[in-house]
């Protein structure tokens, strides 16, 4: 027997659970509806609570007013002149007033409390059912009480004759059921107004909730809390600086890395960007006044790469990356390539001299060979003495020797002016090496390829101030760009291997201004650019001794007292200034421009 087919089990339907909603907009909508309903009910109750008392008071005052109107001297005269009857003048006048005013009854009584008028004529001549002593004593009475006609709002007034003597009293009643009907009649209208107000409040709450739903992207409170925790962990965990700005340009968020890179603390949150950072390129980049991708800026001693992304609310989020180390490595790579070029030039020159020496020896011109070697060695010695007599700092002298090698390879004559003299008492030689290296590199780039290409360097000390001047034979700098060239990221050159330019001159000006100095560019004597940098705190105070241990004159002497720069006649430049080159062994030498 084959087994019976099994019926697939139906999935158990999920029970719909009714409870507090998770979405932000739904919770806000329910809360607003609850608040609007509660306020409407409370306002309606507060209005209805005193309404009944107000209606009672109005009815009693109306009854008292009718009683005072009825208690006239004429009615008092009729009361004295006639007997109580259903057709008497007092009854006739009281009924006329009752019908005209809509009162429930108008009762006129004498001083004994005997009725002279009543709605029911059978009650005329009988004593009133309530105590009239207060009204007969001259007082006005307002009360809610029950009598022969039921519960009513009453007003009692004394009845006086023409002489003012109390001869009775007038009691007027207004049916209490009419007051209750007025109260009940006011409730539907009041509820209609309350319902309209509640409907308007519910509509406003719905519109606000829908807007909140769009702004929160239909998230639940738990999702928002989780996103906030994740955001805090992400912002403070990444190694990039993040700065969030509102539409007014105020800082509303910074992570730890941004505070470190910008050199500001958490107290800057909420401050305008210019107030926290000061004016400059960094503030312009973060504020969006400078646009582009991977914008370069310098903040303090750091080289930063900034990117800015606008947000939907009119603000922006900027990211910052520290490229200081990468920029340093890139510049070292450029320097290494320059050194390779210099070594290639030295190898070429060394090979030429070896071939020349080999040829002299093969031709058995031994005397000429000895003279050639002696001449080369003498040139090396003369060049080393000239450099060290003018530039006493070894780092700076070595830099100039290396730059001269690159200049010779590129066909540019690199000269040191005759009035140059810099003592070996620099506070921080590396800063001056950075300044000189950047300016010489730019000058070589500008002069390379021009006719009679040359670069002249002048370095001198004025007390503790170092003055540097670098002049080239390039095309010069237009007047409208003389301030722009010191801006981070601005350049007219092709990008190097590390992908960024426009930092050298910015760093030069930043180093100069940090010492209270200046960096400017003018037009040189030959039409090229002339950069002048003043560093007021570059040198230490001179020592009491005016002589160095090696016997050379210290910085206290004038440039005219320094030994003159002399070189063999064949190595003089056309302008009579020494031209720095390199020897096959790496020492500096004097050579003609190539």
Buried (B, 14 or more C-beta within 10 A) or exposed (E): EEEEEEEEEEEEEEEEEEEEEEBBBBBBBBEBBEEBBEBBEEBBEEEBEEBBEEBBBBBBBBBBBBBBBBBBBEBBBBBEEBEBBBEBBBBEBBBEBBEEBEBBBBBBBBBEBBBBBBBEBEBBBBEBBBEBEBBBEEEBBBBBEEBBBEBBBBBBBBBBBEEEEBBBBBBBBBBBEBBBEBBEEBEEEBBEBBEEBBEEBBEEBBEBBEEBBEEBEEBBEEBEEEEEEEEEEEBEEEEBBBBBBBEEBBBEBBBBBBBBBBEBEEEBBEBBBBEBBEEBBBBBBBBBEBEEEEBBBBBEEBBBBBBBEEEEEEBBBBBBBBBBEBBEEBBEEBBEEBEEBBBEBBEEBBEEBEEBBEEBEEEEEEEBBEEBEEEBEEBBEBBBBBBBBBBBBEBBBBBBBBBBBBBBBBEBBBBBBBBBBBBBBBBEBEBBBBBBBBBBBBBBBBBBEBEEBBBBBBBBBEEBBBBBBBBBBBEBBEEEEBEEBBBBBBBEEEEBEBEBBBBBBBBBBBBBEEBEBEBBBBBBEBEBBBBBBBBBBBBEEBEEEEEBEEEBBBBBBEEEEBEEBEBEEEBBBEEEBBBBBBBBEBBBBBBEBB
